[in-house]
Amino acid sequence: MGNCWTDPKSYLRQHQVHQTTSDSLTVMRPALAIGVAFAALALAAPAAARNNYCSPTGDYCTSAARRSGAVYLRLGTFSFRGRVRICVRHQTRVCHSYPLRPSASGLYEVRVRWYAHYPNEGAGTYRVGFFLGTTRLGPVLGFAI
């Protein structure tokens, strides 16, 4: 039983691949369909917006996640204090500033319900940015309505 480098004809027979008269390799239809499906998934995956992020050092975490039907925008940290600006963009961009407050877990956090503070501009993906001063904290997150 050879491999594709030492015995190519045996390898092609074993893996149900055959050579055409033009010497190109033709793979059976099921394998081609599976390959196309994986390629479609690979191309579609980056389009989905992530809804949470933690810094590599663990100093802070951000999220834009649905809990009990409501979308909550949250930032939790142990390393800084002050105010955090949260910007939401769909058709227009709206930003509000919130104080970091101590939580029961010992962290400082901001947690707001999206619909109570930002406009609902219809169905689609909303993008959320968290800022400390002019510095964006992590990547832009997203959620869908």
VEXKEFI-482149 format. One record per residue: residue number from 1; residue in one letter; x, y, z of N, C-alpha, C, O in turn. Coordinates in pm, 1 decimal. Atoms other than C-alpha are relative to their C-alpha. Example, Ala and Ser with C-alpha at 12.3 -4.5 7.8 and 13.67 -1.06 7.14 Angstrom:
! VEXKEFI-482149
(1,"A",(89.0,-119.0,0.0),(1230.0,-450.0,780.0),(90.0,120.0,0.0),(193.6,118.1,66.5))
(2,"S",(-82.0,-119.0,-6.0),(1367.0,-106.0,714.0),(-77.0,109.0,73.0),(-26.1,219.8,89.9))
! end
This chain:
! VEXKEFI-482149
(1,"M",(85.8,-115.7,0.0),(0.0,0.0,0.0),(90.8,122.5,0.0),(153.1,153.2,101.6))
(2,"G",(-89.6,-114.3,11.1),(188.6,307.3,-124.7),(-67.9,130.0,36.0),(-190.2,138.3,47.1))
(3,"N",(57.0,-132.2,-22.2),(147.0,671.3,-48.3),(2.5,76.2,-131.4),(50.1,23.7,-232.1))
(4,"C",(13.4,-73.7,126.1),(86.4,942.1,-306.7),(134.7,36.7,-60.5),(142.4,67.9,-179.3))
(5,"W",(-131.0,-36.2,53.7),(458.8,1011.8,-340.7),(75.6,-120.7,-53.8),(143.4,-108.9,-155.8))
(6,"T",(-77.9,115.8,42.4),(603.1,659.2,-371.5),(-73.3,-86.9,-101.4),(-9.2,-146.5,-187.9))
(7,"D",(77.2,82.8,92.3),(320.6,480.6,-557.0),(-130.9,71.1,-35.6),(-236.5,34.3,15.7))
(8,"P",(117.8,-81.5,25.9),(77.6,735.4,-706.6),(-118.8,-77.3,-58.0),(-232.9,-46.7,-23.5))
(9,"K",(112.2,72.1,60.3),(-130.4,485.9,-912.6),(-75.9,-81.1,104.3),(-199.0,-83.2,102.7))
(10,"S",(63.9,76.7,-106.0),(-199.0,261.3,-611.5),(-77.3,92.2,93.7),(-188.5,60.2,135.8))
(11,"Y",(65.4,-98.0,-88.3),(-282.9,564.2,-397.9),(-129.8,51.4,-63.8),(-232.2,62.6,3.5))
(12,"L",(118.6,-51.4,68.8),(-526.3,698.0,-659.7),(-111.1,-104.7,-2.9),(-227.8,-71.1,17.4))
(13,"R",(101.2,106.7,0.3),(-703.5,358.2,-688.3),(-61.0,-15.6,139.0),(-182.7,-28.2,152.4))
(14,"Q",(45.8,20.2,-137.3),(-726.5,323.3,-309.2),(-93.1,111.6,45.1),(-187.2,84.9,119.8))
(15,"H",(79.6,-113.4,-44.5),(-877.0,671.1,-261.6),(-105.4,40.7,-102.1),(-155.3,153.2,-98.5))
(16,"Q",(106.9,-18.5,97.0),(-1123.1,640.3,-551.0),(15.9,127.0,-81.8),(-81.1,198.4,-107.3))
(17,"V",(-30.0,-113.0,85.7),(-955.5,907.2,-758.9),(55.5,-57.8,-128.5),(134.1,-152.4,-124.0))
(18,"H",(-51.5,52.0,125.8),(-886.9,851.5,-1127.3),(54.2,112.3,-86.1),(18.5,228.9,-69.4))
(19,"Q",(-56.8,-97.4,91.4),(-688.2,1023.3,-1398.1),(-85.5,4.6,-125.1),(-131.2,-98.5,-174.2))
(20,"T",(72.5,-14.9,125.9),(-867.4,1163.5,-1700.3),(102.1,0.9,-111.9),(222.5,-2.2,-86.5))
(21,"T",(-91.7,2.4,112.7),(-720.6,1166.2,-2048.4),(87.3,124.0,-4.6),(193.7,121.8,-66.4))
(22,"S",(-81.0,-122.1,-1.9),(-595.2,1520.6,-1987.0),(99.3,-0.3,116.2),(162.9,101.7,142.8))
(23,"D",(-92.3,17.2,-111.7),(-389.3,1389.3,-1689.1),(-30.6,89.0,120.4),(56.6,107.9,205.2))
(24,"S",(37.6,-73.8,-121.1),(-577.1,1606.6,-1437.6),(-71.1,-95.7,93.2),(-130.1,-194.1,48.5))
(25,"L",(64.9,87.0,-97.5),(-708.2,1451.6,-1119.6),(-145.1,42.8,18.3),(-174.5,161.5,32.3))
(26,"T",(141.1,-26.7,-21.5),(-1084.0,1423.9,-1080.2),(-43.0,-73.1,125.9),(-22.9,-194.0,137.6))
(27,"V",(44.8,56.4,-125.7),(-1229.4,1365.0,-736.5),(-147.6,-33.4,-13.4),(-221.5,34.5,-84.7))
(28,"M",(140.4,39.9,7.7),(-1558.5,1189.4,-690.4),(-90.3,112.1,49.1),(-47.7,196.0,128.4))
(29,"R",(94.8,-106.7,-32.3),(-1867.9,1410.1,-655.6),(-22.9,21.3,149.4),(-24.8,136.7,192.3))
(30,"P",(22.2,-25.9,-143.4),(-1930.3,1354.2,-281.2),(115.7,76.3,64.3),(93.7,166.5,145.1))
(31,"A",(-115.0,-69.6,-57.4),(-1578.7,1464.6,-194.7),(2.2,145.8,-44.6),(35.8,234.6,33.7))
(32,"L",(5.1,-136.5,50.8),(-1617.2,1771.2,-415.0),(-108.8,79.1,71.3),(-87.2,194.8,107.3))
(33,"A",(109.3,-68.4,-68.6),(-1951.7,1858.1,-254.2),(38.9,34.1,143.6),(7.0,142.6,192.2))
(34,"I",(-45.0,-25.8,-136.7),(-1799.9,1827.2,93.7),(101.9,114.0,0.5),(97.4,201.2,87.4))
(35,"G",(-99.3,-107.1,8.7),(-1507.4,2047.7,-10.8),(-64.4,135.6,-22.6),(-24.2,234.8,38.2))
(36,"V",(70.8,-125.7,25.9),(-1742.1,2313.4,-146.2),(-73.5,46.3,125.2),(-73.7,165.5,155.7))
(37,"A",(71.4,-36.0,-123.1),(-1949.1,2303.7,174.9),(96.0,56.1,104.2),(64.6,155.9,169.2))
(38,"F",(-96.7,-51.4,-95.9),(-1638.7,2348.3,392.3),(51.5,137.5,-42.1),(71.8,224.4,42.7))
(39,"A",(-46.0,-130.6,47.4),(-1520.2,2636.8,174.0),(-104.7,107.7,27.0),(-70.7,219.3,66.1))
(40,"A",(106.7,-96.7,-27.8),(-1857.8,2807.9,208.0),(-5.1,35.3,147.5),(-23.3,151.7,183.0))
(41,"L",(-0.7,-27.4,-144.2),(-1846.1,2770.5,586.2),(119.6,85.8,38.7),(107.2,176.4,121.1))
(42,"A",(-120.4,-76.0,-32.7),(-1491.7,2904.3,599.4),(-14.6,145.2,-43.2),(32.6,235.1,26.4))
(43,"L",(20.6,-136.7,45.9),(-1590.8,3210.7,397.6),(-106.0,71.1,81.5),(-96.3,192.1,101.9))
(44,"A",(108.5,-62.0,-75.2),(-1906.4,3272.2,601.6),(39.1,28.1,144.7),(-14.3,121.5,204.5))
(45,"A",(-33.7,-13.9,-141.9),(-1743.7,3238.1,945.4),(49.6,138.3,39.1),(5.6,189.5,142.0))
(46,"P",(-46.3,-131.0,-42.4),(-1556.7,3572.5,949.3),(-110.0,105.8,-0.5),(-96.3,207.8,67.0))
(47,"A",(106.4,-98.8,8.3),(-1881.4,3755.8,866.5),(-78.4,9.3,130.5),(-137.5,113.1,160.3))
(48,"A",(74.6,-2.4,-126.1),(-2035.1,3660.9,1199.8),(75.3,84.2,102.4),(195.5,67.1,122.8))
(49,"A",(-62.2,-86.9,-99.6),(-1970.3,3922.7,1465.4),(9.2,-73.0,133.2),(-84.5,-141.6,174.1))
(50,"R",(-13.6,62.3,-131.7),(-1836.4,3802.3,1796.3),(-73.1,85.0,101.6),(-87.4,206.0,84.1))
(51,"N",(78.5,-74.5,-98.2),(-2034.5,3898.2,2102.5),(68.6,11.2,136.0),(10.0,64.7,230.2))
(52,"N",(-73.8,-21.0,-125.1),(-1767.8,3880.5,2375.3),(149.6,-3.5,-26.5),(195.6,-58.5,-126.5))
(53,"Y",(-144.6,-6.4,14.6),(-1399.0,3943.0,2425.9),(62.3,20.0,137.4),(10.6,96.7,218.6))
(54,"C",(-81.6,-24.2,-119.2),(-1145.1,3919.2,2708.7),(141.5,32.8,-45.0),(194.4,-30.4,-136.5))
(55,"S",(-136.0,-38.8,36.6),(-806.9,4088.9,2690.8),(94.3,-117.5,25.0),(66.9,-200.6,111.6))
(56,"P",(-95.4,110.4,-20.1),(-507.1,3852.8,2662.0),(52.6,-7.8,143.7),(85.0,-116.6,191.3))
(57,"T",(-50.0,-0.9,-137.7),(-395.7,3958.0,3011.8),(-110.4,-27.3,101.5),(-82.3,-51.2,218.9))
(58,"G",(112.5,22.7,-89.8),(-744.3,3911.3,3158.3),(-39.1,122.1,80.7),(-118.4,112.0,174.3))
(59,"D",(30.4,-123.0,-73.7),(-758.3,4273.2,3277.2),(-145.1,43.4,-14.9),(-201.5,102.8,77.0))
(60,"Y",(138.4,-39.3,23.4),(-1102.1,4327.3,3126.1),(-66.3,-95.3,-98.5),(0.0,-162.6,-177.4))
(61,"C",(80.2,75.7,95.0),(-1380.8,4152.7,2939.3),(-117.8,87.0,-43.0),(-172.6,162.5,37.4))
(62,"T",(115.1,-72.8,52.5),(-1652.4,4301.6,2716.5),(-96.5,-100.6,-61.4),(-56.0,-207.4,-107.2))
(63,"S",(97.4,87.4,65.2),(-1974.4,4149.2,2589.7),(-120.5,80.2,-45.6),(-153.2,184.5,11.1))
(64,"A",(126.8,-51.6,51.0),(-2286.1,4231.1,2390.9),(-85.2,-124.2,-21.4),(-92.2,-177.2,-132.3))
(65,"A",(65.2,130.8,3.6),(-2500.6,3930.3,2471.8),(-145.0,8.7,45.6),(-182.6,94.3,125.8))
(66,"R",(141.6,9.7,-34.6),(-2865.6,3839.3,2499.0),(-15.3,-86.4,124.5),(36.7,-197.7,131.4))
(67,"R",(30.0,72.4,-123.4),(-2983.9,3734.2,2846.2),(-148.9,15.6,27.3),(-198.3,127.5,41.3))
(68,"S",(144.6,-1.2,-25.5),(-3347.6,3641.2,2906.5),(-73.8,91.1,-97.4),(-166.7,161.8,-58.3))
(69,"G",(67.8,-77.1,103.7),(-3448.4,3807.9,2579.7),(50.9,141.0,-18.8),(23.9,201.1,-122.8))
(70,"A",(-50.2,-137.2,10.8),(-3274.8,4142.1,2645.9),(149.6,-1.9,-33.1),(222.9,-89.9,12.1))
(71,"V",(-141.6,-11.4,34.1),(-2939.4,4249.0,2499.7),(67.0,88.5,105.4),(25.5,202.2,127.7))
(72,"Y",(-76.4,-73.8,-99.8),(-2692.9,4358.1,2768.7),(138.1,31.3,-56.3),(202.8,-54.5,-116.4))
(73,"L",(-134.1,-42.7,35.6),(-2376.4,4555.8,2696.9),(77.3,7.9,130.6),(36.1,78.2,222.8))
(74,"R",(-68.1,12.0,-129.7),(-2119.1,4480.1,2965.9),(150.7,9.5,-16.2),(207.8,-41.3,-112.7))
(75,"L",(-144.8,-1.3,-12.0),(-1760.4,4556.7,3057.5),(32.7,-25.2,145.9),(-21.3,41.3,234.2))
(76,"G",(-44.5,30.8,-134.9),(-1594.9,4404.8,3364.3),(151.2,7.9,7.0),(219.7,-38.9,-84.0))
(77,"T",(-144.4,-16.2,-13.0),(-1245.6,4487.6,3491.2),(41.7,3.3,146.4),(-38.9,33.2,234.6))
(78,"F",(-57.4,-20.6,-133.0),(-1020.6,4480.5,3795.0),(114.7,99.2,-8.9),(171.3,137.0,93.7))
(79,"S",(-122.8,-77.0,15.0),(-747.3,4700.2,3649.4),(-18.1,149.1,-22.4),(80.3,222.5,-13.5))
(80,"F",(15.8,-144.2,14.7),(-899.8,5042.1,3584.2),(-134.0,45.9,55.2),(-225.3,-33.7,77.1))
(81,"R",(118.6,-62.4,-58.0),(-1161.5,5282.1,3719.4),(-39.1,118.0,-89.5),(28.5,147.7,-188.0))
(82,"G",(39.4,-118.6,74.9),(-1348.7,5584.5,3590.5),(-124.2,-24.7,-84.2),(-212.8,-101.4,-46.4))
(83,"R",(115.8,10.8,88.5),(-1593.1,5615.1,3303.7),(38.1,-73.2,-127.6),(151.1,-63.7,-175.5))
(84,"V",(-16.8,73.7,124.5),(-1634.4,5395.4,2998.0),(-105.1,51.1,-97.7),(-220.7,72.0,-60.8))
(85,"R",(93.5,-41.4,103.9),(-1792.5,5507.4,2673.5),(-36.5,-123.1,-83.0),(50.8,-198.7,-125.5))
(86,"I",(48.4,111.4,82.0),(-2007.5,5254.2,2486.2),(-71.6,59.8,-120.0),(-164.9,138.7,-105.0))
(87,"C",(59.2,-49.9,124.6),(-2093.6,5325.6,2122.1),(-66.7,-115.4,-73.3),(-8.5,-222.9,-88.0))
(88,"V",(76.0,99.1,76.0),(-2359.0,5134.4,1926.9),(-29.0,59.2,-137.1),(-71.5,174.1,-149.2))
(89,"R",(21.7,-46.6,136.8),(-2386.0,5159.6,1549.8),(-81.7,-103.5,-77.4),(-51.4,-222.8,-77.7))
(90,"H",(75.1,78.6,99.0),(-2647.1,5027.8,1307.9),(-12.8,91.2,-121.1),(69.5,83.9,-212.2))
(91,"Q",(8.6,-101.6,104.9),(-2769.0,5305.4,1079.2),(69.4,128.0,44.6),(133.0,196.5,-35.5))
(92,"T",(-68.0,-116.1,-57.3),(-2644.2,5580.8,1308.7),(84.5,-47.1,118.2),(64.8,-156.8,170.6))
(93,"R",(-86.2,33.4,-113.6),(-2379.5,5584.6,1581.2),(-44.2,81.6,120.8),(-56.7,203.8,112.7))
(94,"V",(40.5,-65.0,-124.4),(-2487.8,5663.7,1937.8),(95.4,-45.5,110.0),(117.9,-165.2,128.0))
(95,"C",(-94.3,30.1,-108.1),(-2241.6,5685.5,2230.1),(-51.3,57.5,130.9),(-108.4,166.5,134.2))
(96,"H",(32.2,-46.2,-135.0),(-2304.0,5714.8,2603.7),(115.3,-38.2,91.4),(185.1,-136.9,68.4))
(97,"S",(-105.7,24.3,-97.9),(-2064.4,5733.2,2897.6),(-62.3,-51.6,129.5),(-166.0,-2.6,174.3))
(98,"Y",(51.2,63.2,-122.1),(-2112.3,5518.2,3208.4),(113.8,-15.3,100.5),(227.5,-40.8,61.0))
(99,"P",(-104.5,21.1,-101.1),(-1922.9,5496.8,3539.7),(20.5,-149.5,26.8),(-75.1,-227.2,27.5))
(100,"L",(-29.6,135.5,-45.9),(-1749.2,5173.7,3633.9),(-36.1,-6.1,147.7),(8.2,78.4,225.5))
(101,"R",(44.9,12.8,-139.3),(-1909.6,5056.4,3960.4),(46.1,-133.7,56.6),(57.2,-232.1,-16.5))
(102,"P",(-40.1,127.9,-61.5),(-1796.6,4791.6,4208.5),(-115.7,-99.9,-6.5),(-231.6,-64.0,14.2))
(103,"S",(100.9,106.1,4.1),(-1980.0,4461.2,4169.2),(19.0,-91.6,120.2),(118.1,-81.1,192.5))
(104,"A",(-6.9,94.3,-112.6),(-2049.0,4186.3,4422.5),(119.8,-94.0,-12.0),(167.9,-146.6,88.3))
(105,"S",(-111.3,92.5,20.6),(-1769.5,3978.3,4266.5),(136.4,64.5,23.7),(239.2,-2.3,13.2))
(106,"G",(-127.0,-67.6,-22.9),(-1504.7,4239.5,4344.7),(54.4,69.5,-123.9),(155.6,139.0,-115.9))
(107,"L",(-40.2,-68.6,122.2),(-1475.2,4360.2,3984.8),(-68.9,135.5,-6.7),(-162.1,163.3,68.7))
(108,"Y",(71.4,-122.1,35.8),(-1568.6,4700.6,3851.5),(-67.5,-28.2,-132.9),(-8.1,-88.2,-222.6))
(109,"E",(70.7,33.0,123.4),(-1832.3,4683.5,3583.2),(-99.8,106.5,-40.6),(-144.7,188.6,39.4))
(110,"V",(109.6,-74.6,60.0),(-2074.1,4859.5,3354.9),(-88.1,-105.1,-64.5),(-39.4,-191.0,-138.0))
(111,"R",(94.3,92.2,64.1),(-2386.5,4668.7,3253.5),(-126.5,78.6,-31.1),(-194.1,126.4,60.0))
(112,"V",(118.9,-75.1,40.3),(-2664.0,4836.0,3053.5),(-83.0,-82.7,-98.1),(-29.4,-161.2,-176.4))
(113,"R",(89.5,62.3,98.2),(-2968.3,4710.2,2863.0),(0.9,86.9,-125.1),(-21.6,207.8,-117.7))
(114,"W",(-8.9,-72.8,125.9),(-2932.8,4808.8,2498.8),(-127.1,79.2,-28.4),(-119.0,198.0,-59.4))
(115,"Y",(123.6,-67.0,42.1),(-3299.8,4892.9,2438.0),(-37.0,117.5,89.5),(-114.8,203.3,47.7))
(116,"A",(31.9,-110.0,-90.2),(-3315.4,5127.0,2739.3),(85.2,124.7,-27.8),(49.7,234.3,15.4))
(117,"H",(-92.8,-111.4,18.1),(-3025.4,5347.2,2621.7),(32.8,33.3,-145.2),(88.1,139.8,-172.7))
(118,"Y",(-38.1,-19.4,139.9),(-2987.7,5310.9,2243.8),(-121.2,-20.6,-89.6),(-211.8,-96.1,-54.2))
(119,"P",(117.3,12.2,87.0),(-3229.3,5344.4,1951.1),(-6.9,-135.6,-70.5),(94.7,-192.1,-110.8))
(120,"N",(24.0,121.4,78.5),(-3382.2,5037.3,1788.7),(-23.9,46.1,-143.2),(-126.2,107.8,-172.8))
(121,"E",(9.0,-42.4,139.8),(-3321.8,5096.1,1418.1),(-37.5,-115.7,-91.5),(-0.9,-116.8,-209.1))
(122,"G",(48.8,110.7,80.7),(-3479.8,4773.8,1299.0),(92.6,-119.5,-0.3),(194.6,-122.6,68.5))
(123,"A",(-73.6,126.2,6.1),(-3352.4,4429.2,1212.5),(138.6,20.0,-60.1),(162.2,110.7,-140.0))
(124,"G",(-135.6,-2.8,54.0),(-2988.1,4364.3,1139.7),(102.6,-18.9,108.8),(69.0,-48.4,223.5))
(125,"T",(-110.2,14.7,-94.0),(-2649.0,4348.0,1305.6),(40.9,136.4,52.7),(67.8,228.4,-24.5))
(126,"Y",(-44.3,-121.8,-66.2),(-2559.3,4618.3,1555.1),(143.8,-21.6,45.1),(178.5,-129.7,92.7))
(127,"R",(-140.4,6.4,-40.4),(-2191.3,4692.7,1625.8),(20.0,80.6,127.5),(-38.3,187.8,143.3))
(128,"V",(-20.5,-63.1,-130.4),(-2068.1,4784.7,1975.2),(149.3,17.6,24.6),(227.2,-76.6,10.3))
(129,"G",(-138.0,-29.2,-36.7),(-1742.0,4953.3,2073.7),(6.6,50.8,142.8),(-78.5,129.1,184.8))
(130,"F",(-21.6,-42.4,-138.1),(-1613.5,5002.8,2429.6),(128.2,82.8,3.2),(229.6,42.7,-53.9))
(131,"F",(-113.3,-91.5,-0.7),(-1376.4,5293.2,2500.6),(31.9,46.3,141.9),(-58.0,72.7,221.7))
(132,"L",(-50.3,-62.9,-121.6),(-1165.7,5411.9,2793.8),(78.2,121.2,-49.2),(188.3,107.0,-102.6))
(133,"G",(-58.3,-119.0,62.7),(-1085.8,5770.8,2699.6),(-14.1,-13.8,-151.4),(-124.3,-34.6,-202.2))
(134,"T",(3.0,16.6,145.5),(-991.6,5752.1,2331.1),(44.3,-139.8,-43.0),(48.3,-169.4,-162.4))
(135,"T",(-49.9,134.3,30.2),(-864.4,5392.8,2353.4),(-114.5,-99.9,-7.8),(-191.5,-115.8,87.0))
(136,"R",(101.9,104.5,12.5),(-1090.9,5121.3,2218.3),(46.4,-122.7,77.2),(161.8,-164.6,66.8))
(137,"L",(-29.0,119.9,-80.5),(-1105.8,4822.6,2452.3),(-43.6,-123.3,-76.6),(-162.0,-156.9,-78.2))
(138,"G",(30.9,121.7,74.8),(-1087.0,4510.6,2238.4),(-61.8,29.4,-133.9),(-73.7,145.3,-173.7))
(139,"P",(60.6,-16.3,132.7),(-1249.2,4450.9,1901.1),(-145.3,48.7,11.1),(-206.7,43.9,117.7))
(140,"V",(141.4,-35.5,7.8),(-1587.3,4581.0,1792.8),(-80.4,-128.8,9.2),(-51.9,-225.8,-61.0))
(141,"L",(86.6,117.3,-17.4),(-1854.3,4334.3,1906.0),(-129.8,21.9,-75.6),(-153.9,130.6,-128.1))
(142,"G",(126.3,-14.8,70.7),(-2193.2,4269.2,1753.9),(-110.0,-85.4,58.5),(-84.9,-183.0,129.1))
(143,"F",(116.9,80.1,-34.1),(-2543.2,4142.7,1815.4),(-104.3,24.5,-107.4),(-104.3,128.3,-173.5))
(144,"A",(102.1,-8.9,104.1),(-2837.6,4079.9,1587.6),(-138.2,17.6,60.5),(-170.6,-39.8,164.5))
(145,"I",(139.8,-21.5,-38.0),(-3195.7,4199.0,1618.8),(-87.0,-50.7,-113.8),(-209.7,-43.6,-105.6))
! end
